[in-house]
């Protein structure tokens, strides 16, 4: 045996317990900055992403589809985004997406699953069946996201790489999937040949945008220095695993979804910003412990113009619930928070904040997984003094009323995460940066 082959680990020959010298770890590369919703969505993530995108090279959407709406106001012009990252307003930004509905600079992952028209039709049929069979539905957006994620898990989904490869094979798989759905839902009408003609036309329109997503992200992470921003759709309490199941979305919209969605290692995750509305809202059905089904909820809904961007449905409204914010922080490890729509609270003489839950008169130290339990928790509130003054013109923390400042500090102290931005209006200029 050669001398090299006979070598033993350092310290082994003399019985020493000293450890073997480790080779240096390779450099991590660029880190991504992540923006995630910390409630049930609709927190104003688009505004935070738009703000950060002014200095970014790349903005990515890692999960979800056109079931999530983000609104951004720039120079008095309002933009509503459903699929594209909010940061695409910046002409210097490259936008990268990994879930595609039919269709600045846009890059599409070749591993992105395609949402077909029949997925949307199936979504609507499934909701109708739930209503008829159980007396209630899930309150989905009916954009086909649930069915396409189901097809993905069943390994019958079709991806961009399939569309751009052999179209004959793609057509056969499309027909098989369509027939499968028609077998399950006999009333479903699908113009298979017509849809295939449209899809074939899309090939020429999108193929120049498509890249191998994993290789593209790796090059971005390990090439020249880049500022990469990741925009989460939906929010922590809508996560398929950690949200208020079954009234959730179909993807992982917590921080783990960044790695699995973009195909990147966790060591490249840098700052994780949680976006928190200064009160709480929810669209659709499901438990909502701090909901105010009264004049307070109506006032929040009216002042906040709380209507879903994607669905047009009125949002349910209630006081800020710090139990669920802390739960979202446990999962995501927020490094800072963005507190939005503080100005909506300007008219309240006093403001309540949920700080703990009781079940059967016992305080519980966790956020319940079971919907029936969550429906019956008793929220314990702390009452804080309001500020009864207009905050919309404030452009620094010091310009906020003293009680508004105390409200922010109360949130920071209870959650244990600093607030980096405070939103006091719809425009980009209305975001106060603290550090």
N, C-alpha and C positions, 0 to 999 in steps of 0.2 A: 504494500500500500504506500502511496506517496506520502511525503511528509505533510503536505497540506491535508490529505485525506485522513491522517491519523491525529490531527490536532483535536484537542478537547477544549471545551469552553473554558474561558479564563477562570482560574481558581479551582478547577476540578482536580488537577493533578496533585496539588498540595492539600486538598481537603478544605480549602478556604471556602467560606460562605459568601465571599464577595460576589456581587451580581455580574453577569455578563454585560459588557459595554454595549449599549444600544446604538444602532445607527441613527443619525439625526432624522427627524420626521420631515417629510417634504413640506414645502410651504403651503399654507391653506389657500392662498389666492384671494381674489376679491370676495368680499362678504356682501350678502344681499340685505337690504332693509325691508322689513315686512310690515304691512299695514293690515290689521285684522279688526273685524267688528267684535265688540265685547258683550253685546246683548243679543237681540233677535234681529239684527240687521237694521238698516235705515238710520244708522247713527251719524251719517255724514262722512263716510270713508272717502267718497269721491273728492271732497274738498281737501282732505289731508293729502291724498295721493296727488292731486293737482298741484298743491303747494310744494311738495317734495319733488315732483317731476320737473319743476323749473330748473333743477340742478342735476337731473338724472340723465344717463345715457340710454337706459333701457327700462321699460316697465312691463312686468309679466302678470298675466292672470293664470293661476295654477289649478283652478277647479271651478266647478259650477258651469253655467252656460248663460243663455240670455234670460234666465229666470231672476237675475239680480239687476236692479236698477240703481245707477249712481247719478246724482245731479251735480253739475258744476256750473257756477256763474262766473264769467270772465268778461270784463268790460260791459257789464249790464246785459250780456247775452247768456241765456240759459241753455246748457247742453245736457241732454239725458242720454246716458250710456247704459246699454243692456248686456252687451257681449264684449265690446272693446274696452281695454283698460282706460280709465279716466285720464291718465297722463298723456294720451295720444294727442291732446290739444297742443302740446309742445312740439313744434315741427322738428326739433332736433332729437326727439326720443324715438327709439325703436320699440315697437309694441310686439309682445310675444304671447300667443295664446295656445292653450292645450285642449280646449273643448270647443267644437265648432258647430254653429248652425249655418245652414245654407247662406250661403252668402248672399296723413303722416305715413308712414312706413310700417308695414305689418308683416310679421313672420308667424307662420303657422307650423306647429309641430306635426310631423308626419304620423305621430302616434295618437293624435287627437281623434276622439270618436265623433261621428257625424250624427247630428239630430235630424232625422227625416220628418217630413210632414206627417207620416202615419204615427210617429212617436207622439206628436202633439195631439192627434186625434185619439190615440189610445189613452193618453193622460186624461182627456175629458171624459171618455167612456168609463174609465176606472173610478173617477170621482163621482160620476152619476151612480155607478153600482154601489159604491160605499154608502152614498146617501140613502139609496133604496133599501139596502140590506141591513145597515147598522144604524140608520137614522142620522148619521153625520159623516162628513167626508174629512179629508186631511187639509183642505184649503190650499191645494197646490196652485201654482201660477198657470197650470195647463200649457206649459211651454215644452213639454216632452222630456224634461230632464230626468224624472224618475224612470220612465220606460227605457231611456237610452243607457242609464247606469245599470238598470236591471239586465239589459242585453249584454252590457260589458261584463257583468259578473257571471252571466250564463255562458259567456264566451261565444256569443252569436252576433256581437256588435260588428260594425264596419267602421274602418278608420280611414283617414286621409291617405295613408300609404296604400290601402287597398284600391281606393278610387283612382290613384295615379299609376297603378300598376296595370295589370291585364284587365281591360274593361269588360271583356267577355266573362271572365271569372267573377269579377265584381258584380256583374248583372245577375249571374246565377245565384250568388249569395244574397243579393238584394231581394230577388224574387222569393227565395226560400224563407227569408225573414218576414217578408210581407205576407206570404201565405200562412206562416206560423201565427201571425197576429190575426189574420182573417179567420183562422180556425178557432182561435180563442174568443174573438169578438165578431160574430157573424154579421152584425149590422155595419161593420167597418167598410167604408168604400175607399179603395186605393187604385188610382190610375197608374198602374205599374209601368206601362210602356211610356206614358207621358212623363212620368217622373224620371225615368232612366234617360230620356232625351235631354231633359233639363240638366241632370247630373253630368252627362257627357259634355255638355257645353261649359260646365263649370271647370272642367279639367284645364282648359286653355287659360281660363281667367285667373286661376289660383296657383298653378304649378310653379310660377316664378316666386311665389311667397313661401313655398314649403321647404322646410329644412329637416334634417335628422335632429330632433329636439334635444336628445341627450348630448350629442356632439356639439350642437350649437351652444348649449348652456355651459358645457365644459370649457369651450373656447372663450366664452364670455367671462367665466370665473378665473381662468388661468392665463388669459392673455394680458394685454396692457391694462393699467388701472382703469376701472369702470365703476360708475355709480349705478347699481342695479336695484330697482325698486320692485317689490312684489305686492300686488293688490289682491287681497282676499275678497271673494264674493260671499254674500250671506254673512253669517256671524257664529260665534261660539255656541250659542244656545240653539242653533239650527244644525249643528254638526250631526252627521248620521250616527256617530258613536256616542258623543258626549252631550248632545243637545236634548231637548225635551221630547224624546222619542215617544210615539211615532210621528209627532207633528214637527218634523224636521225636513231638511233638504236631503239630497241623495249622495252628497260628497262630504269629504272631510274639510271643513272650513276653519279648523284650528291649525296650529303651526305645523303639525305633522304633514298636513296636506301640501305644504310648500315643497317638502322633499320628495314625496311620492308623486306629486303632480308635475314637478319640473324635472325630476330625475337628477337631483343634486344631493350631496351629503350634508348632514346637519352641521358639520363644522364650518360651512360657508354661510350659515345664518348669523347675521349680526344683530342689529337693533330690531326689536319687535314692538311695534307701537299698537296699543289697544285704543280703539276709538269708542268713546262713551258719550251717549247723549246725556244732557244734564237732568233728564227725567227718563222714563222708560216707555217704549212703544212696541207694539207687536201687530203684525198683519196676519189675519187668518185665525185659525182655531188652535187651541192648546192652552195649557195652564199659564196663568199670568198672576202671580201672587200679589203684586203691588198695584194691580189695575184699579182705576177709579171709575166705576160705572155711575158717575154722578156729574154735578156741575164742574168739578175740578177737572175730571177727564175731558169733558166737553170743551172747557177753556183751553186746556193744553192742546187738544186736537185743532181747535180753531186758530189759536195764536201760532201754533207751529206748522199750520197748513199740512197736517199729517195725513197725506194720501199717498198710497203706494205708487212709486214711479212706474213699475212694470204692470201692475194690475189695476191701478186706479181705485183700489178699495181704501176706505177710511181705516186708519190705524187706530187700534185700541191704545189708550194712554193711561199712564199711572206715574206714581212717584218713583224716584231713583231707588233702585234695589241694589245695595252694595253686597248682599249675599251672593247674587249671581255674578257680580263683577269680580269678586274675590275668587269664585269658582272658575271663571274664565281665566283669571290670572294663574291659578294653580296649573291649568293645562298648558297655557301659552307662554308663561314666564315673561310678561310684559316688562320692557325696560323703561317705558314711559307711556303716559296716557295723553290722548287728545280729547278734551271735554268740549262737546259741541252744543250749540243752541242754548247757551246760558241765558241769552236775552229773552227767551220765551218765559222765563221765571220772573221777569222784572215786575210783574203786577201783583205778585203774591205777598201778603202780609207775613205769612209764615210758610215754611216749606218743610215737608216731612221727608225723611230718608230712611229706607228700610235697612236695618243693621243686623237682624238675626231672625231666625224662624223658630216657631214652636210647633210641636206635634204632640197632641194629647197632653198639653200643658207642660211639656218638657222641651227645653231649648236643644236643638240639634246642631252639631258642629259641621254639617255637610249639606250639600245641595241634593235633595232627593232624586233618585233615578225614576221612581215609579210615579206615573202621571196621577193616579188616584190619590197618592199621598200628597203630591205637590199641589193638587187642587184644593186641599184642605189645610195647608199650613197656615199658621197665624203669624203674620209679619209683625215684628216688633220695630217700632219707629222711634227715631229721635226727631224732635221738632226744632228747627233752626229758624231764626228771625229772617224775614225777607228784607229786600232793600228798597222796594217801592220806587225805583227810579230807572231811567232809560240807560242801558249799558251799550246800546248799539254803536255809539260813537267812540267808545273806548278803544285805544290802540296800544295800550300798555297795561300791565297788571296793576300798576299804581293808580291808573285812572278809573279802575273799577271801584264801586262803593265798598265800604269796609265789610259789610255783611256778605257781599258777593265774594270777596277775598276769603272770608272765613269759611264760606261754603266750599270753595276749592280746597282749602287747607284741610277741611274735615274729610273730604274724599281721599286726599292724599294720605292722611294719617290712618284712616280706616283700612284702606286697601294696601298701603305700604309701597306705593308706586308714585313717583312724581308726575305731576301734570306738566306737559311740555308746551301744549297749545290750548287756547281757549277760543271757541267760536262765539261771536256775538252778532252774527248776521250771515247772509247768503253769499256775499262776495268773497273773493280771494283776500281782499284787504281787511276783511273782518276777522281774520285768524290772528289772535295775539300769541306771539311766541315768547315763552318765559326764559328759556335758556337754549 
